[in-house]
Amino acid sequence: MLTDRAILHVDMDAFFASVVQLDRPELRGRAVLTGYDGPRGVVSAASYEARAFGCRSAMPMAQAKRLCPDAVVVKVPGERIRHFSSAVFEIFESVTPMVEPMSVDEAFLDVTGSARLLGDAVTIAKHIRKRIHSELGLTASVGVSFNKFLAKLASDMDKPDGLTVITPGDVGRVLPVLPIERMWGVGPATAEKLKTQGVRTFGDLSALTQKELEQRFGKHGDRFYRLSRGIDDRPVTHDCGAKSIGQEQTFDRDVDDRDHVRSVLLGQVQQIGRRLRKHSLKARGVTLKIRFGDFQTVTRSGTLANASDLTDELWQIARGLFDQWARQEFVPVRLIGASADRLEAGSGQMTLFTDPDRVKKQRLDAAMDSIQDRFGAGSVRRGAGERA
Protein backbone atom coordinates (compact mmCIF):
# COMPACT_ATOMS: atom_id res chain seq x y z
CA MET A 1 0.00 0.00 0.00
CA LEU A 2 2.69 2.47 1.02
CA THR A 3 6.33 3.09 0.18
CA ASP A 4 9.20 1.82 2.32
CA ARG A 5 8.08 4.05 5.20
CA ALA A 6 4.86 3.71 7.18
CA ILE A 7 4.07 6.79 9.28
CA LEU A 8 1.10 7.40 11.55
CA HIS A 9 -0.05 10.72 12.98
CA VAL A 10 -2.33 10.11 15.95
CA ASP A 11 -4.33 13.08 17.20
CA MET A 12 -6.72 12.82 20.14
CA ASP A 13 -10.14 14.30 19.43
CA ALA A 14 -10.89 17.54 21.37
CA PHE A 15 -8.69 16.05 24.07
CA PHE A 16 -9.20 18.45 27.00
CA ALA A 17 -12.94 18.78 26.43
CA SER A 18 -13.32 15.03 25.86
CA VAL A 19 -11.64 14.27 29.19
CA VAL A 20 -14.07 16.66 30.91
CA GLN A 21 -17.05 15.00 29.24
CA LEU A 22 -15.72 11.56 30.17
CA ASP A 23 -15.47 12.52 33.84
CA ARG A 24 -18.78 14.40 33.86
CA PRO A 25 -21.41 12.36 32.00
CA GLU A 26 -23.97 15.17 32.36
CA LEU A 27 -21.85 17.23 29.91
CA ARG A 28 -21.77 14.62 27.16
CA GLY A 29 -23.50 15.92 24.07
CA ARG A 30 -23.28 19.50 25.33
CA ALA A 31 -21.04 22.35 24.21
CA VAL A 32 -17.99 22.46 26.49
CA LEU A 33 -15.17 25.01 26.55
CA THR A 34 -12.07 24.45 28.68
CA GLY A 35 -9.97 27.36 29.86
CA TYR A 36 -10.09 30.42 32.08
CA ASP A 37 -13.47 32.14 32.23
CA GLY A 38 -12.25 35.67 32.85
CA PRO A 39 -11.69 39.00 31.08
CA ARG A 40 -8.53 37.75 29.35
CA GLY A 41 -9.45 34.07 29.29
CA VAL A 42 -8.56 31.91 26.31
CA VAL A 43 -10.19 28.70 25.11
CA SER A 44 -7.78 25.79 25.49
CA ALA A 45 -10.18 23.31 23.85
CA ALA A 46 -13.70 23.23 22.46
CA SER A 47 -15.86 20.13 22.28
CA TYR A 48 -17.23 19.22 18.86
CA GLU A 49 -20.64 20.46 20.00
CA ALA A 50 -19.08 23.89 20.63
CA ARG A 51 -17.09 23.79 17.39
CA ALA A 52 -20.37 23.62 15.50
CA PHE A 53 -20.92 27.23 16.63
CA GLY A 54 -17.47 28.35 15.45
CA CYS A 55 -15.64 28.01 18.76
CA ARG A 56 -11.96 27.08 18.51
CA SER A 57 -8.94 26.68 20.75
CA ALA A 58 -6.89 29.85 21.39
CA MET A 59 -10.01 31.96 20.80
CA PRO A 60 -10.76 34.60 23.47
CA MET A 61 -13.21 33.04 25.90
CA ALA A 62 -15.52 36.05 25.68
CA GLN A 63 -15.80 35.62 21.91
CA ALA A 64 -16.49 31.89 22.22
CA LYS A 65 -19.26 32.55 24.76
CA ARG A 66 -20.86 35.05 22.40
CA LEU A 67 -20.83 32.45 19.62
CA CYS A 68 -22.21 29.75 21.91
CA PRO A 69 -23.98 31.30 24.93
CA ASP A 70 -25.09 27.91 26.26
CA ALA A 71 -21.56 26.49 26.40
CA VAL A 72 -20.34 25.19 29.74
CA VAL A 73 -16.94 26.63 30.69
CA VAL A 74 -14.68 24.34 32.72
CA LYS A 75 -11.15 24.84 34.02
CA VAL A 76 -8.55 22.63 32.36
CA PRO A 77 -8.38 19.44 34.48
CA GLY A 78 -4.59 19.38 34.56
CA GLU A 79 -4.08 16.22 36.59
CA ARG A 80 -6.55 14.22 34.51
CA ILE A 81 -5.03 15.50 31.27
CA ARG A 82 -1.58 14.34 32.35
CA HIS A 83 -2.98 10.97 33.42
CA PHE A 84 -4.66 10.30 30.07
CA SER A 85 -1.72 11.68 28.10
CA SER A 86 0.61 9.25 29.85
CA ALA A 87 -1.78 6.37 29.14
CA VAL A 88 -2.08 7.30 25.46
CA PHE A 89 1.69 7.41 25.00
CA GLU A 90 2.03 4.02 26.69
CA ILE A 91 -0.23 2.65 23.97
CA PHE A 92 1.89 4.31 21.29
CA GLU A 93 5.10 2.87 22.72
CA SER A 94 3.58 -0.61 22.89
CA VAL A 95 3.58 -0.78 19.07
CA THR A 96 6.84 1.03 18.24
CA PRO A 97 9.76 2.74 19.99
CA MET A 98 9.78 5.32 17.19
CA VAL A 99 7.39 7.82 18.78
CA GLU A 100 7.85 11.57 18.29
CA PRO A 101 5.58 13.57 20.63
CA MET A 102 4.20 16.81 19.25
CA SER A 103 2.11 17.76 22.29
CA VAL A 104 0.29 16.05 25.15
CA ASP A 105 -2.31 14.66 22.74
CA GLU A 106 -0.60 13.97 19.43
CA ALA A 107 2.44 12.19 18.06
CA PHE A 108 4.06 10.75 14.97
CA LEU A 109 4.78 7.03 14.96
CA ASP A 110 7.08 5.26 12.52
CA VAL A 111 5.64 1.74 12.38
CA THR A 112 7.76 0.53 9.45
CA GLY A 113 9.60 -1.95 11.65
CA SER A 114 6.45 -3.17 13.41
CA ALA A 115 4.76 -4.65 10.35
CA ARG A 116 6.23 -8.15 10.66
CA LEU A 117 4.87 -8.54 14.18
CA LEU A 118 1.70 -6.44 14.18
CA GLY A 119 0.57 -6.17 10.55
CA ASP A 120 0.57 -3.29 8.09
CA ALA A 121 0.18 0.38 9.02
CA VAL A 122 -3.60 0.41 8.68
CA THR A 123 -3.94 -2.64 10.92
CA ILE A 124 -1.73 -0.98 13.53
CA ALA A 125 -3.73 2.25 13.30
CA LYS A 126 -6.96 0.33 13.91
CA HIS A 127 -5.36 -1.43 16.87
CA ILE A 128 -4.31 1.88 18.45
CA ARG A 129 -7.74 3.45 18.00
CA LYS A 130 -9.45 0.37 19.45
CA ARG A 131 -7.22 0.37 22.55
CA ILE A 132 -7.68 4.10 23.15
CA HIS A 133 -11.45 3.68 22.99
CA SER A 134 -11.77 0.46 24.98
CA GLU A 135 -9.18 1.23 27.67
CA LEU A 136 -9.60 5.00 28.07
CA GLY A 137 -13.07 5.77 26.76
CA LEU A 138 -11.69 8.40 24.38
CA THR A 139 -11.36 8.64 20.61
CA ALA A 140 -8.45 9.48 18.35
CA SER A 141 -8.12 10.26 14.65
CA VAL A 142 -5.24 8.65 12.79
CA GLY A 143 -3.60 9.56 9.51
CA VAL A 144 -1.60 6.90 7.69
CA SER A 145 0.88 7.72 4.95
CA PHE A 146 4.47 7.46 3.82
CA ASN A 147 5.69 10.75 5.31
CA LYS A 148 4.97 13.02 8.26
CA PHE A 149 3.30 15.87 6.38
CA LEU A 150 0.80 13.63 4.62
CA ALA A 151 0.10 11.60 7.77
CA LYS A 152 -0.71 14.79 9.70
CA LEU A 153 -2.85 16.07 6.83
CA ALA A 154 -4.72 12.75 6.74
CA SER A 155 -5.44 12.69 10.48
CA ASP A 156 -7.45 15.90 10.16
CA MET A 157 -9.58 14.77 7.21
CA ASP A 158 -12.16 12.67 9.01
CA LYS A 159 -12.45 13.98 12.57
CA PRO A 160 -13.56 12.88 15.05
CA ASP A 161 -12.74 9.19 15.40
CA GLY A 162 -11.44 8.91 11.86
CA LEU A 163 -8.88 6.83 9.99
CA THR A 164 -7.61 8.21 6.70
CA VAL A 165 -4.94 6.78 4.42
CA ILE A 166 -2.98 8.70 1.78
CA THR A 167 -0.97 6.44 -0.53
CA PRO A 168 1.49 7.63 -3.19
CA GLY A 169 -1.25 7.11 -5.76
CA ASP A 170 -3.61 9.37 -3.82
CA VAL A 171 -1.35 12.43 -3.77
CA GLY A 172 -2.27 13.74 -7.22
CA ARG A 173 -5.98 13.35 -6.46
CA VAL A 174 -6.16 14.55 -2.85
CA LEU A 175 -3.72 17.45 -2.58
CA PRO A 176 -4.53 19.80 -5.50
CA VAL A 177 -8.08 20.57 -4.31
CA LEU A 178 -7.16 21.27 -0.69
CA PRO A 179 -7.47 24.92 0.45
CA ILE A 180 -4.15 26.56 1.20
CA GLU A 181 -5.11 26.94 4.87
CA ARG A 182 -4.62 23.18 5.23
CA MET A 183 -0.90 23.44 4.53
CA TRP A 184 1.26 22.87 7.57
CA GLY A 185 2.27 26.22 9.08
CA VAL A 186 0.01 28.44 6.98
CA GLY A 187 -2.09 30.55 9.33
CA PRO A 188 -4.77 33.14 8.49
CA ALA A 189 -2.30 35.97 7.84
CA THR A 190 -0.09 33.89 5.54
CA ALA A 191 -3.15 32.48 3.77
CA GLU A 192 -4.42 35.98 3.00
CA LYS A 193 -1.03 36.99 1.58
CA LEU A 194 -1.00 33.89 -0.62
CA LYS A 195 -4.52 34.60 -1.85
CA THR A 196 -3.54 38.11 -2.93
CA GLN A 197 -1.08 36.39 -5.29
CA GLY A 198 -3.73 34.06 -6.67
CA VAL A 199 -2.82 31.06 -4.51
CA ARG A 200 -5.91 29.49 -2.93
CA THR A 201 -5.25 25.76 -3.18
CA PHE A 202 -2.37 23.30 -3.10
CA GLY A 203 -2.91 22.96 -6.82
CA ASP A 204 -2.26 26.68 -7.35
CA LEU A 205 1.12 26.26 -5.66
CA SER A 206 2.07 23.07 -7.47
CA ALA A 207 1.37 24.76 -10.81
CA LEU A 208 4.35 27.06 -10.15
CA THR A 209 7.96 26.05 -10.64
CA GLN A 210 10.39 26.03 -7.74
CA LYS A 211 12.13 29.10 -9.15
CA GLU A 212 8.84 30.99 -9.44
CA LEU A 213 7.92 30.10 -5.88
CA GLU A 214 11.28 31.23 -4.55
CA GLN A 215 11.00 34.50 -6.47
CA ARG A 216 7.53 35.15 -5.06
CA PHE A 217 7.90 33.86 -1.52
CA GLY A 218 11.61 33.98 -0.78
CA LYS A 219 12.84 31.50 1.82
CA HIS A 220 9.39 29.89 2.06
CA GLY A 221 9.35 29.07 -1.65
CA ASP A 222 11.18 25.75 -1.35
CA ARG A 223 8.92 24.61 1.49
CA PHE A 224 5.80 25.51 -0.53
CA TYR A 225 7.19 23.67 -3.55
CA ARG A 226 7.82 20.46 -1.62
CA LEU A 227 4.70 20.34 0.54
CA SER A 228 2.33 21.21 -2.30
CA ARG A 229 3.62 18.05 -3.98
CA GLY A 230 3.49 15.93 -0.83
CA ILE A 231 7.28 15.77 -0.45
CA ASP A 232 8.59 15.49 3.11
CA ASP A 233 11.80 13.62 3.95
CA ARG A 234 11.94 14.34 7.68
CA PRO A 235 12.31 11.21 9.82
CA VAL A 236 10.30 10.42 12.93
CA THR A 237 12.78 11.16 15.71
CA HIS A 238 12.42 9.38 19.03
CA ASP A 239 14.09 10.68 22.16
CA CYS A 240 16.98 8.18 22.40
CA GLY A 241 18.31 9.05 18.95
CA ALA A 242 17.52 12.74 19.04
CA LYS A 243 19.99 15.62 19.08
CA SER A 244 17.36 17.59 20.96
CA ILE A 245 14.12 16.86 22.77
CA GLY A 246 11.32 19.36 22.34
CA GLN A 247 7.65 20.13 22.54
CA GLU A 248 5.67 22.71 20.61
CA GLN A 249 2.07 23.73 20.16
CA THR A 250 0.45 25.55 17.27
CA PHE A 251 -2.66 27.49 18.25
CA ASP A 252 -5.70 27.65 15.98
CA ARG A 253 -5.31 31.43 15.96
CA ASP A 254 -2.84 34.01 17.30
CA VAL A 255 -2.84 34.25 21.11
CA ASP A 256 -2.34 37.70 22.65
CA ASP A 257 -2.48 36.55 26.29
CA ARG A 258 1.15 36.19 27.34
CA ASP A 259 0.23 34.45 30.61
CA HIS A 260 -1.58 31.72 28.67
CA VAL A 261 1.38 31.27 26.33
CA ARG A 262 3.73 31.15 29.32
CA SER A 263 1.64 28.47 31.04
CA VAL A 264 1.71 26.34 27.87
CA LEU A 265 5.49 26.75 27.80
CA LEU A 266 5.76 25.56 31.42
CA GLY A 267 3.82 22.41 30.59
CA GLN A 268 6.17 21.75 27.67
CA VAL A 269 9.27 22.12 29.84
CA GLN A 270 7.85 19.73 32.43
CA GLN A 271 7.31 17.11 29.72
CA ILE A 272 10.81 17.67 28.33
CA GLY A 273 12.39 17.15 31.76
CA ARG A 274 10.59 13.87 32.28
CA ARG A 275 11.54 12.65 28.80
CA LEU A 276 15.22 13.47 29.47
CA ARG A 277 15.20 11.53 32.72
CA LYS A 278 13.35 8.60 31.13
CA HIS A 279 16.18 8.15 28.61
CA SER A 280 19.08 9.03 30.97
CA LEU A 281 19.92 12.18 29.01
CA LYS A 282 21.01 15.61 30.14
CA ALA A 283 20.94 18.91 28.27
CA ARG A 284 23.43 21.75 28.16
CA GLY A 285 21.12 24.16 26.39
CA VAL A 286 17.50 25.24 26.12
CA THR A 287 15.96 26.84 23.03
CA LEU A 288 12.72 28.80 22.89
CA LYS A 289 10.79 28.90 19.61
CA ILE A 290 8.10 31.48 18.85
CA ARG A 291 6.15 31.79 15.61
CA PHE A 292 3.73 34.51 14.59
CA GLY A 293 0.70 34.57 12.30
CA ASP A 294 2.76 35.62 9.27
CA PHE A 295 4.96 32.52 9.75
CA GLN A 296 7.90 34.61 10.95
CA THR A 297 9.78 32.58 13.54
CA VAL A 298 12.20 33.70 16.23
CA THR A 299 14.35 31.57 18.50
CA ARG A 300 16.15 32.37 21.73
CA SER A 301 18.73 30.08 23.31
CA GLY A 302 20.30 29.80 26.73
CA THR A 303 23.02 27.66 28.27
CA LEU A 304 22.92 25.75 31.53
CA ALA A 305 25.90 26.01 33.86
CA ASN A 306 26.12 22.22 33.87
CA ALA A 307 24.35 19.55 31.84
CA SER A 308 21.02 18.92 33.55
CA ASP A 309 17.78 16.97 33.41
CA LEU A 310 16.13 18.86 36.27
CA THR A 311 12.78 20.39 35.39
CA ASP A 312 13.39 23.39 37.62
CA GLU A 313 16.74 24.24 36.01
CA LEU A 314 15.36 23.84 32.51
CA TRP A 315 12.42 26.08 33.41
CA GLN A 316 14.64 28.81 34.82
CA ILE A 317 16.30 29.14 31.40
CA ALA A 318 13.12 28.82 29.35
CA ARG A 319 11.20 31.23 31.57
CA GLY A 320 14.00 33.78 31.46
CA LEU A 321 14.17 33.63 27.66
CA PHE A 322 10.40 34.01 27.33
CA ASP A 323 10.05 36.83 29.85
CA GLN A 324 12.91 38.80 28.32
CA TRP A 325 11.36 38.51 24.86
CA ALA A 326 7.85 39.30 26.13
CA ARG A 327 8.99 42.44 27.96
CA GLN A 328 10.73 43.82 24.90
CA GLU A 329 8.64 42.80 21.91
CA PHE A 330 5.59 40.69 22.73
CA VAL A 331 3.19 40.25 19.82
CA PRO A 332 0.42 37.64 19.42
CA VAL A 333 1.83 34.12 19.20
CA ARG A 334 0.84 31.41 16.72
CA LEU A 335 3.23 28.72 17.99
CA ILE A 336 5.22 28.28 21.18
CA GLY A 337 7.83 25.61 21.69
CA ALA A 338 10.83 24.65 23.77
CA SER A 339 13.62 22.15 23.32
CA ALA A 340 16.50 20.80 25.34
CA ASP A 341 19.60 20.49 23.21
CA ARG A 342 23.29 19.62 23.27
CA LEU A 343 22.28 16.32 24.85
CA GLU A 344 24.66 13.94 26.48
CA ALA A 345 24.25 10.58 28.14
CA GLY A 346 25.31 9.69 31.64
CA SER A 347 25.45 11.57 34.89
CA GLY A 348 27.25 14.63 33.55
CA GLN A 349 30.06 16.57 35.21
CA MET A 350 30.56 15.85 38.91
CA THR A 351 30.95 18.79 41.29
CA LEU A 352 33.38 18.84 44.22
CA PHE A 353 30.80 19.98 46.76
CA THR A 354 27.23 18.75 47.05
CA ASP A 355 24.58 21.40 46.48
CA PRO A 356 21.74 20.65 48.93
CA ASP A 357 19.23 22.61 46.86
CA ARG A 358 20.10 20.67 43.73
CA VAL A 359 19.89 17.36 45.57
CA LYS A 360 16.41 18.39 46.76
CA LYS A 361 15.37 19.10 43.17
CA GLN A 362 16.74 15.73 42.03
CA ARG A 363 14.82 13.93 44.74
CA LEU A 364 11.65 15.83 43.88
CA ASP A 365 11.92 14.94 40.19
CA ALA A 366 12.75 11.30 41.00
CA ALA A 367 9.84 11.02 43.42
CA MET A 368 7.38 12.55 40.97
CA ASP A 369 8.60 10.37 38.11
CA SER A 370 8.29 7.25 40.27
CA ILE A 371 4.75 8.10 41.36
CA GLN A 372 3.68 8.97 37.80
CA ASP A 373 5.23 5.78 36.40
CA ARG A 374 3.29 3.71 38.91
CA PHE A 375 -0.02 5.54 39.18
CA GLY A 376 -0.21 7.67 36.03
CA ALA A 377 0.79 11.22 35.19
CA GLY A 378 -2.23 12.69 36.97
CA SER A 379 -1.34 11.21 40.36
CA VAL A 380 0.92 14.10 41.41
CA ARG A 381 1.72 17.55 40.13
CA ARG A 382 3.90 20.54 40.92
CA GLY A 383 2.42 23.54 42.65
CA ALA A 384 1.98 26.76 40.70
CA GLY A 385 4.48 29.53 41.24
CA GLU A 386 7.80 30.81 40.04
CA ARG A 387 9.40 27.41 39.95
CA ALA A 388 8.27 24.62 37.69
C-alpha positions in Angstrom: 0.0 0.0 0.0 2.7 2.5 1.0 6.3 3.1 0.2 9.2 1.8 2.3 8.1 4.0 5.2 4.9 3.7 7.2 4.1 6.8 9.3 1.1 7.4 11.6 -0.1 10.7 13.0 -2.3 10.1 16.0 -4.3 13.1 17.2 -6.7 12.8 20.1 -10.1 14.3 19.4 -10.9 17.5 21.4 -8.7 16.0 24.1 -9.2 18.5 27.0 -12.9 18.8 26.4 -13.3 15.0 25.9 -11.6 14.3 29.2 -14.1 16.7 30.9 -17.1 15.0 29.2 -15.7 11.6 30.2 -15.5 12.5 33.8 -18.8 14.4 33.9 -21.4 12.4 32.0 -24.0 15.2 32.4 -21.9 17.2 29.9 -21.8 14.6 27.2 -23.5 15.9 24.1 -23.3 19.5 25.3 -21.0 22.3 24.2 -18.0 22.5 26.5 -15.2 25.0 26.6 -12.1 24.5 28.7 -10.0 27.4 29.9 -10.1 30.4 32.1 -13.5 32.1 32.2 -12.3 35.7 32.8 -11.7 39.0 31.1 -8.5 37.7 29.3 -9.4 34.1 29.3 -8.6 31.9 26.3 -10.2 28.7 25.1 -7.8 25.8 25.5 -10.2 23.3 23.8 -13.7 23.2 22.5 -15.9 20.1 22.3 -17.2 19.2 18.9 -20.6 20.5 20.0 -19.1 23.9 20.6 -17.1 23.8 17.4 -20.4 23.6 15.5 -20.9 27.2 16.6 -17.5 28.4 15.4 -15.6 28.0 18.8 -12.0 27.1 18.5 -8.9 26.7 20.8 -6.9 29.8 21.4 -10.0 32.0 20.8 -10.8 34.6 23.5 -13.2 33.0 25.9 -15.5 36.1 25.7 -15.8 35.6 21.9 -16.5 31.9 22.2 -19.3 32.5 24.8 -20.9 35.0 22.4 -20.8 32.4 19.6 -22.2 29.7 21.9 -24.0 31.3 24.9 -25.1 27.9 26.3 -21.6 26.5 26.4 -20.3 25.2 29.7 -16.9 26.6 30.7 -14.7 24.3 32.7 -11.2 24.8 34.0 -8.5 22.6 32.4 -8.4 19.4 34.5 -4.6 19.4 34.6 -4.1 16.2 36.6 -6.5 14.2 34.5 -5.0 15.5 31.3 -1.6 14.3 32.3 -3.0 11.0 33.4 -4.7 10.3 30.1 -1.7 11.7 28.1 0.6 9.2 29.8 -1.8 6.4 29.1 -2.1 7.3 25.5 1.7 7.4 25.0 2.0 4.0 26.7 -0.2 2.6 24.0 1.9 4.3 21.3 5.1 2.9 22.7 3.6 -0.6 22.9 3.6 -0.8 19.1 6.8 1.0 18.2 9.8 2.7 20.0 9.8 5.3 17.2 7.4 7.8 18.8 7.9 11.6 18.3 5.6 13.6 20.6 4.2 16.8 19.2 2.1 17.8 22.3 0.3 16.1 25.1 -2.3 14.7 22.7 -0.6 14.0 19.4 2.4 12.2 18.1 4.1 10.8 15.0 4.8 7.0 15.0 7.1 5.3 12.5 5.6 1.7 12.4 7.8 0.5 9.5 9.6 -1.9 11.7 6.5 -3.2 13.4 4.8 -4.6 10.4 6.2 -8.2 10.7 4.9 -8.5 14.2 1.7 -6.4 14.2 0.6 -6.2 10.5 0.6 -3.3 8.1 0.2 0.4 9.0 -3.6 0.4 8.7 -3.9 -2.6 10.9 -1.7 -1.0 13.5 -3.7 2.2 13.3 -7.0 0.3 13.9 -5.4 -1.4 16.9 -4.3 1.9 18.4 -7.7 3.5 18.0 -9.4 0.4 19.5 -7.2 0.4 22.6 -7.7 4.1 23.2 -11.4 3.7 23.0 -11.8 0.5 25.0 -9.2 1.2 27.7 -9.6 5.0 28.1 -13.1 5.8 26.8 -11.7 8.4 24.4 -11.4 8.6 20.6 -8.4 9.5 18.3 -8.1 10.3 14.7 -5.2 8.7 12.8 -3.6 9.6 9.5 -1.6 6.9 7.7 0.9 7.7 5.0 4.5 7.5 3.8 5.7 10.8 5.3 5.0 13.0 8.3 3.3 15.9 6.4 0.8 13.6 4.6 0.1 11.6 7.8 -0.7 14.8 9.7 -2.8 16.1 6.8 -4.7 12.8 6.7 -5.4 12.7 10.5 -7.4 15.9 10.2 -9.6 14.8 7.2 -12.2 12.7 9.0 -12.4 14.0 12.6 -13.6 12.9 15.0 -12.7 9.2 15.4 -11.4 8.9 11.9 -8.9 6.8 10.0 -7.6 8.2 6.7 -4.9 6.8 4.4 -3.0 8.7 1.8 -1.0 6.4 -0.5 1.5 7.6 -3.2 -1.2 7.1 -5.8 -3.6 9.4 -3.8 -1.4 12.4 -3.8 -2.3 13.7 -7.2 -6.0 13.3 -6.5 -6.2 14.6 -2.8 -3.7 17.4 -2.6 -4.5 19.8 -5.5 -8.1 20.6 -4.3 -7.2 21.3 -0.7 -7.5 24.9 0.5 -4.2 26.6 1.2 -5.1 26.9 4.9 -4.6 23.2 5.2 -0.9 23.4 4.5 1.3 22.9 7.6 2.3 26.2 9.1 0.0 28.4 7.0 -2.1 30.6 9.3 -4.8 33.1 8.5 -2.3 36.0 7.8 -0.1 33.9 5.5 -3.1 32.5 3.8 -4.4 36.0 3.0 -1.0 37.0 1.6 -1.0 33.9 -0.6 -4.5 34.6 -1.8 -3.5 38.1 -2.9 -1.1 36.4 -5.3 -3.7 34.1 -6.7 -2.8 31.1 -4.5 -5.9 29.5 -2.9 -5.2 25.8 -3.2 -2.4 23.3 -3.1 -2.9 23.0 -6.8 -2.3 26.7 -7.3 1.1 26.3 -5.7 2.1 23.1 -7.5 1.4 24.8 -10.8 4.3 27.1 -10.1 8.0 26.1 -10.6 10.4 26.0 -7.7 12.1 29.1 -9.1 8.8 31.0 -9.4 7.9 30.1 -5.9 11.3 31.2 -4.5 11.0 34.5 -6.5 7.5 35.1 -5.1 7.9 33.9 -1.5 11.6 34.0 -0.8 12.8 31.5 1.8 9.4 29.9 2.1 9.3 29.1 -1.7 11.2 25.8 -1.4 8.9 24.6 1.5 5.8 25.5 -0.5 7.2 23.7 -3.6 7.8 20.5 -1.6 4.7 20.3 0.5 2.3 21.2 -2.3 3.6 18.1 -4.0 3.5 15.9 -0.8 7.3 15.8 -0.5 8.6 15.5 3.1 11.8 13.6 3.9 11.9 14.3 7.7 12.3 11.2 9.8 10.3 10.4 12.9 12.8 11.2 15.7 12.4 9.4 19.0 14.1 10.7 22.2 17.0 8.2 22.4 18.3 9.0 18.9 17.5 12.7 19.0 20.0 15.6 19.1 17.4 17.6 21.0 14.1 16.9 22.8 11.3 19.4 22.3 7.6 20.1 22.5 5.7 22.7 20.6 2.1 23.7 20.2 0.4 25.6 17.3 -2.7 27.5 18.2 -5.7 27.7 16.0 -5.3 31.4 16.0 -2.8 34.0 17.3 -2.8 34.3 21.1 -2.3 37.7 22.7 -2.5 36.5 26.3 1.2 36.2 27.3 0.2 34.4 30.6 -1.6 31.7 28.7 1.4 31.3 26.3 3.7 31.1 29.3 1.6 28.5 31.0 1.7 26.3 27.9 5.5 26.7 27.8 5.8 25.6 31.4 3.8 22.4 30.6 6.2 21.8 27.7 9.3 22.1 29.8 7.8 19.7 32.4 7.3 17.1 29.7 10.8 17.7 28.3 12.4 17.2 31.8 10.6 13.9 32.3 11.5 12.7 28.8 15.2 13.5 29.5 15.2 11.5 32.7 13.4 8.6 31.1 16.2 8.1 28.6 19.1 9.0 31.0 19.9 12.2 29.0 21.0 15.6 30.1 20.9 18.9 28.3 23.4 21.7 28.2 21.1 24.2 26.4 17.5 25.2 26.1 16.0 26.8 23.0 12.7 28.8 22.9 10.8 28.9 19.6 8.1 31.5 18.9 6.2 31.8 15.6 3.7 34.5 14.6 0.7 34.6 12.3 2.8 35.6 9.3 5.0 32.5 9.8 7.9 34.6 11.0 9.8 32.6 13.5 12.2 33.7 16.2 14.3 31.6 18.5 16.2 32.4 21.7 18.7 30.1 23.3 20.3 29.8 26.7 23.0 27.7 28.3 22.9 25.7 31.5 25.9 26.0 33.9 26.1 22.2 33.9 24.3 19.6 31.8 21.0 18.9 33.5 17.8 17.0 33.4 16.1 18.9 36.3 12.8 20.4 35.4 13.4 23.4 37.6 16.7 24.2 36.0 15.4 23.8 32.5 12.4 26.1 33.4 14.6 28.8 34.8 16.3 29.1 31.4 13.1 28.8 29.3 11.2 31.2 31.6 14.0 33.8 31.5 14.2 33.6 27.7 10.4 34.0 27.3 10.1 36.8 29.9 12.9 38.8 28.3 11.4 38.5 24.9 7.8 39.3 26.1 9.0 42.4 28.0 10.7 43.8 24.9 8.6 42.8 21.9 5.6 40.7 22.7 3.2 40.2 19.8 0.4 37.6 19.4 1.8 34.1 19.2 0.8 31.4 16.7 3.2 28.7 18.0 5.2 28.3 21.2 7.8 25.6 21.7 10.8 24.6 23.8 13.6 22.1 23.3 16.5 20.8 25.3 19.6 20.5 23.2 23.3 19.6 23.3 22.3 16.3 24.8 24.7 13.9 26.5 24.3 10.6 28.1 25.3 9.7 31.6 25.5 11.6 34.9 27.2 14.6 33.5 30.1 16.6 35.2 30.6 15.9 38.9 30.9 18.8 41.3 33.4 18.8 44.2 30.8 20.0 46.8 27.2 18.7 47.0 24.6 21.4 46.5 21.7 20.6 48.9 19.2 22.6 46.9 20.1 20.7 43.7 19.9 17.4 45.6 16.4 18.4 46.8 15.4 19.1 43.2 16.7 15.7 42.0 14.8 13.9 44.7 11.7 15.8 43.9 11.9 14.9 40.2 12.8 11.3 41.0 9.8 11.0 43.4 7.4 12.5 41.0 8.6 10.4 38.1 8.3 7.3 40.3 4.7 8.1 41.4 3.7 9.0 37.8 5.2 5.8 36.4 3.3 3.7 38.9 0.0 5.5 39.2 -0.2 7.7 36.0 0.8 11.2 35.2 -2.2 12.7 37.0 -1.3 11.2 40.4 0.9 14.1 41.4 1.7 17.6 40.1 3.9 20.5 40.9 2.4 23.5 42.7 2.0 26.8 40.7 4.5 29.5 41.2 7.8 30.8 40.0 9.4 27.4 40.0 8.3 24.6 37.7 
